[in-house]
Amino acid sequence: MNFEINKLATYKGHKDSVYDLAEGITAGRILSASGDGYLVEWVSPEEGVPVARVNHPVYAFEHNRQQGRIWLGENSEGLHLIDTAGKKVEASLKLGKVSVFCILSAGNVTLAGNSLGYIHVIDNRQNSFIKHLQVSGKSIRALAVNEALGELAVGSSDHRIHIYDLDTLALKKTLEGHTNSVFTLAYHGQYLISSGRDAHIRIWDSTLDYLPAAVVPAHNYAINHVLPLKGTELLASCSMDKSVKIWDINSMRLLKVIDKGKFASHGTSVNRLWWNENTQRLFSGSDDRTISEWSLFP
C-alpha cells in the first residue's frame, strides 16, 4: 500500500503528558486527556475547549458518542461519568487510592482496569458497579473486546494476557510470551495484537486457541499503544523511544518510521494514537504535552 507521511498540525495547550485520545463530541474533532487533569475537545490546533477538569492525572477515558457520555478515570479518585451535552458530572464511583489505566465499553457495561489488578464492571443503565473482578496481583494496563468471539482480552503487568468470556467473565485462557508488562491490545479480525514494555509486538490467532502467529522486535523501548488503522492494511505503534511506526498489518513488515529527525515528530515518549477513518488522519499524543496530526494519504 502506497502512502506518504505529512505532518499537518501540532495541538498545544496541555500542561502535562497526553495519555489518551478519542473522537470528539463533535464528529471529526479529537478529545485528549492529560496528566494536568483536563479532558479537552480541540476545535483547532490553536483552540481547545475543556470538557471536564479533575484534580489528578487522567490516564484513560471512554467516550460513547451515541449516548453522549464519557467515563473518565481520575488517578486516586475513581471514575466520573460526564454528560457531554451539559459538560457536567452525572455520577462518580469511588475506588480508593488506585489508578485507572484503561476503560472500555462493551454493550451494556463499561469495564475499567486499575493498578491493583482489578477490572471494575459498570452497568451503563444504572451507572453502578456490577462486579469487581481480580485478574492479577499486578496492574491491568489494557483491554480489548472481540464481539464476534464474545471474548475479552486483558493485558497485565504480570506479563500475561488473560482471555475471558465477555458475558460470564469466566477465565478461558492465559497467554504467556511477553517478558514484561502488557500495555496495549487490539483485535484485528481473528488476530489479537499485543505489546508492551518488552518492545515486541506479538500476534495471536484466536481461531487456533490463540497460538502465536508472529513475534516482532518492533521498537527500542516500551511500546505504549498499537492501533490497526481501519479502512487500510496498516498497523501503527508508538513507543517510549519517541517514534511512531507504520507496519503492513498482514506481513508485519516495517513501512515507515515517524521520528523527530525526519518528520519533526515528538521529542519524548509517544503514549497514544487515534485514527480518523473518515479523513484518514493519524493523531499521536506525547509526554511532550502536544498532539501531532498526520496525513497518510493525499
C-alpha angles and dihedrals in degrees: 000000000000118000140147129218116230126169110226105175149347118225112212131182111085115112096210141027118315108234108170139025135189142155113292132246087259111057113258096021123105132236121209134189124202147184086254089074095247128127105200135188112207118223089179137341087273099043127058123175117208113236096178140354127201133177099248137045119289113220098171144013136172120218119201102191094183092058096035092234136126126195107206125191115217116199108248094357107070130232132334127197111217122201102216095201094057095024090226137126112262097180141356127207118198120220103169125241098337135117122239109218103173139021127185135174120222116176111299095353138066120212125208126186122207142196094260095060099261133130113211114207116208126196104227092205096053098027089226138114118272099178144358109212120192108213101168145348088250134066121293104229107169142026130190131174129208103194093185090059095034090232138137120207117204123194117204142185086242084082091248140108115222119203117207135183102254095219102042099024088225113155111250104172144348119219121210127190109094114099096209143018117331106227104171141030134179135172118222110182108300093348131090114208118203138176143153146137095349089065093230126122113219127194120205125192109224092192090060097050090274096299111176110265100178143356118201126185092220113167140016094242139017117324110226101186141009119195130182107219104231116228092027137070091242136112123200125204131183131197152185085255086079095247140113115211129199118210138186097249094211100048097021088228113158110244107170140006116208107202140151096259098056105023105023089246128159122319096210139032116326106221109177145016134203127188123207101206093190096056094025091230126144123214126199129192123202149185085253086077094244139106120219124206119210133188116210101179130040 
